[in-house]
Amino acid sequence: MNRRIPIIARVMLYQVLFLVIHYLYDWFPGSLTYFLGSTNESVFQHMKAGFYTYIALTVIEYALANQVIPSKSRYVYARLFGAAILPLLMLVYFLMGPAMFVKIESIPLEVLFANLALVATSSSTFLLEGLFEKSELSTGLKWMIILLFMLTAMQYVIFNYRLPWFDVFAIPPGW
């Protein structure tokens, strides 16, 4: 197949891959699945699963469409940016639940909301990556994208095994 995957198909494929990666550790406990899959239901673990899902989807897409990608360099930089920004977008969309509803008491409604937030996250990321892929990026922006991707990847590896000393919403100790 030497054509690009339409955005709606990418969103649906992202949803399926996310569910697989999210539950990978539950289904097959081990060191590799601990690294990739969600080990609990924390927002961080969902963001980590989203990051790895995006990378997996990028590899699949490249394998299927590499012949029709006009600029491999722009493709790579757009996907590195997408991988770095997707978890942050996920956080923004997921936080809309507590902002709008305080607490969703119904498990089915919470699952529905989470899936809608995931669709919004992947759709937004795919739209942004499309803009980046069509743009001529400066050298400085390319280095910034590489740095953001590396920092994001590093944090998902480190904080998977050792949580940071502070929580985003908690007052730091001693303040």
C-alpha positions in Angstrom: 0.0 0.0 0.0 1.7 3.2 -1.2 -0.7 5.9 -0.1 -1.3 7.9 3.1 -3.7 6.7 5.7 -6.7 9.1 6.0 -7.0 11.0 9.3 -10.2 9.3 10.3 -8.6 5.9 9.8 -5.6 7.0 11.8 -7.8 8.2 14.7 -9.6 4.8 14.7 -6.3 2.9 14.5 -4.8 5.1 17.3 -7.8 4.2 19.5 -7.3 0.4 19.0 -3.5 0.6 19.4 -3.9 2.7 22.5 -6.2 0.1 24.1 -3.7 -2.7 23.3 -0.7 -0.7 24.7 -2.7 0.5 27.7 -3.6 -3.1 28.7 -0.4 -4.8 27.6 1.1 -5.0 31.0 -2.2 -6.4 32.5 -2.4 -9.1 29.8 1.3 -10.0 29.7 3.2 -8.8 32.9 6.9 -8.5 32.3 9.7 -6.1 32.1 9.1 -5.1 28.4 5.3 -4.6 29.0 6.0 -2.7 32.2 8.1 -0.3 30.1 5.5 0.1 27.4 2.1 -0.5 28.9 0.1 1.2 31.6 0.9 -0.2 35.0 -1.9 1.7 36.7 -4.8 4.1 35.9 -2.8 7.3 36.7 -2.9 10.1 34.2 0.8 9.7 33.7 0.5 6.1 32.7 -2.2 7.1 30.1 0.1 9.8 28.8 2.9 7.3 28.5 0.6 4.8 26.7 -0.4 7.6 24.4 3.2 8.5 23.6 4.2 4.9 22.8 1.0 4.4 20.8 1.8 7.4 18.7 5.3 6.1 18.0 3.8 2.6 17.1 1.3 4.3 14.7 4.1 6.3 13.1 6.1 3.2 12.4 3.0 1.5 10.9 2.2 4.5 8.8 5.7 4.8 7.5 5.9 1.1 6.6 2.6 1.4 4.6 3.2 4.8 3.0 6.9 5.5 2.8 6.9 5.5 -1.0 4.4 8.5 -1.1 5.9 10.6 1.6 7.2 13.6 -0.3 9.8 14.6 2.3 11.1 12.0 4.8 12.8 14.8 6.8 9.6 16.8 7.2 7.7 13.6 8.0 10.2 12.7 10.8 10.2 16.1 12.4 6.4 16.4 12.3 6.2 13.0 14.0 8.8 13.8 16.6 6.8 16.9 17.4 3.6 15.0 17.4 5.0 12.4 19.9 6.2 15.2 22.2 3.0 17.3 22.1 0.4 14.5 22.2 0.8 13.7 25.9 0.4 17.4 26.7 -2.7 17.7 24.6 -4.0 14.5 26.3 -3.6 16.2 29.7 -5.5 19.3 28.5 -8.4 17.2 27.1 -8.5 14.8 30.1 -8.6 17.7 32.5 -11.8 19.0 30.9 -13.7 16.2 32.7 -12.9 17.4 36.2 -13.2 21.0 35.1 -16.7 20.5 33.6 -18.1 17.7 35.7 -16.0 17.8 38.9 -16.2 14.0 39.2 -17.8 11.6 36.8 -19.5 9.1 39.1 -20.6 6.6 36.4 -17.9 4.2 35.1 -19.5 3.9 31.7 -19.7 7.7 31.4 -16.1 8.0 32.5 -14.9 5.5 29.9 -17.0 7.4 27.3 -15.4 10.7 28.3 -11.9 9.2 28.3 -12.4 7.8 24.8 -13.8 11.1 23.5 -10.8 12.9 25.1 -8.5 10.4 23.3 -10.2 11.0 20.0 -9.8 14.8 20.5 -6.1 14.3 21.5 -5.2 12.2 18.4 -7.2 14.3 16.0 -5.6 17.5 17.3 -2.1 15.9 17.1 -2.7 14.7 13.6 -3.9 18.1 12.4 -0.8 19.8 14.0 1.6 17.2 12.5 0.0 17.9 9.1 0.9 21.5 9.4 4.4 20.8 10.5 4.9 18.3 7.7 4.0 20.9 5.1 6.2 23.6 6.6 9.8 24.4 6.1 11.3 24.2 9.6 14.2 26.4 10.7 17.3 24.7 12.1 16.5 26.1 15.5 12.9 24.7 15.4 14.3 21.3 14.3 16.7 21.2 17.3 13.8 22.3 19.6 11.7 19.4 18.3 14.5 16.9 18.8 15.0 18.2 22.4 11.3 18.1 23.2 11.1 14.5 21.9 14.2 13.4 23.8 13.1 15.0 27.1 9.6 13.5 26.7 10.9 10.1 26.0 13.4 10.4 28.9 10.7 11.4 31.4 8.5 8.5 30.4 11.3 6.1 31.0 12.6 7.6 34.3 9.2 8.3 35.8 7.9 4.9 34.9 10.3 3.5 37.5 10.7 6.5 39.9 8.0 9.1 40.3 9.1 12.7 40.6 9.3 14.3 44.0 6.4 16.6 43.3 2.9 16.2 42.0 1.5 18.7 39.4 -1.5 19.6 41.7 0.1 19.1 45.1 1.8 21.9 47.0 5.5 20.9 47.1 6.8 19.8 50.5 8.1 22.6 52.6 6.2 25.4 50.9 
